[in-house]
Amino acid sequence: MQIRDVSDATERTLKARAEREGKSLTAYVRDLLNEEAATPTLDEVMTRIAAVSPCAGNGGRSAGR
């Protein structure tokens, strides 16, 4: 994977953050990408919720009513 057209300011910021964490820029960006990929988007969460069948036994009422 290659990323082009990253501004100098962005590169400097990422390099500084990587250095503070004792990582290479490659390792730091890889960790960022892995974390991003592991976090579901709102659309993905909503799709998962919609796929779950509603709880039976409450007659469509909220708990506590």
C-alpha positions in Angstrom: 0.0 0.0 0.0 1.3 3.4 -0.8 -0.2 6.7 0.2 0.5 9.7 -2.0 -0.2 13.5 -1.6 0.2 13.6 2.2 1.0 17.1 3.3 4.4 17.8 4.9 2.6 19.0 8.0 0.6 15.8 8.3 3.8 13.7 7.8 5.7 15.7 10.4 2.8 15.2 12.9 2.6 11.5 12.3 6.3 11.1 12.5 6.4 13.0 15.8 3.6 10.8 17.3 5.3 7.7 16.1 8.5 8.7 17.7 6.8 9.5 21.0 5.4 6.0 21.0 8.8 4.5 20.1 7.5 3.3 16.7 8.5 3.7 13.2 6.2 5.8 11.0 5.2 2.6 9.2 4.4 0.7 12.4 2.4 3.7 13.7 0.3 4.2 10.6 -0.2 0.4 10.4 -1.5 0.4 13.9 -3.8 3.4 13.1 -5.2 1.5 10.1 -5.7 -1.7 12.0 -7.6 0.1 14.7 -9.7 1.9 12.2 -10.6 -1.3 10.4 -11.5 -3.0 13.7 -13.9 -0.3 14.6 -17.3 -0.7 13.0 -18.9 2.3 11.3 -22.3 3.6 12.4 -23.8 2.0 9.3 -22.3 -1.3 10.1 -23.6 -1.2 13.7 -27.1 -0.2 12.5 -27.1 -3.1 10.0 -26.1 -5.5 12.7 -28.9 -4.2 15.0 -31.4 -4.4 12.2 -30.4 -8.1 11.6 -31.2 -9.1 15.2 -34.8 -10.2 15.8 -36.7 -8.2 18.4 -36.9 -9.6 21.9 -39.9 -11.9 22.4 -42.2 -11.6 25.4 -42.5 -7.8 25.9 -45.3 -7.3 23.5 -43.4 -4.4 21.9 -43.4 -2.4 25.1 -40.4 -0.9 26.7 -39.0 -2.5 29.9 -40.5 -1.0 33.0 -43.9 -0.1 31.6 
